[in-house]
Amino acid sequence: MAPARLPHTVPVSVINLFFLIGVMSAVAFRALIVFNHIHPEWFRPVWYLGTIGYVIFFLYRYWISHKRKQAIRQYALLDKLQGPGELTGEERAVLVYLLSSLAKSREDLNYLLIFFLSIVAVGADLLLS
C-alpha cells in the first residue's frame, strides 16, 4: 500500500484566483444598493454574479478548512504537541503545511475588504436615498 500523500498548500495563483472571486462577489453584493437606485434592471444579474461567486468562493474556503482540520485529526497533532514525545518528520511536515497554509491565506484581507465595502455601501445608500 502506497503511503498517504502529505497535505500541501495550493499554488499562490490559485489562492489569488479565489481571493479575486471573493472580492468580486463582495463588490457585486455591495453594488446592488447602487444598481437598485440607478439601474434597477442590473440588480438581478449583479445579484447572480455575487451569489455564484460566493458559492464558488465559500466552497473553496470550506475545502481548505476541512483539509486543515483533517490533517490535524489524521496526525493527532494536538495530542502529540501537548504530550512529551517527539514529532516525526512526517508530523513536522504536516505542521509546516498548516502554518504555511495560514500564512499564505488572504482571508484576513478578504474580511477587511468586506468590512470596508459594507461601510461604503451603507454610505452610498444614505446618499442615494
Buried (B, 14 or more C-beta within 10 A) or exposed (E): EEEEEEBEBBEEEEBEBBBEBBBBBBBBBBBBBBBBBEEEEBBEEBBEBBEEBBEBBBEBBEEBEEBBEEBBEEBEBEEBEEEEEEBEEEBEBBBBBBEEBEEEBBBEEBEEBBEEBEEBBEEBBEEEE
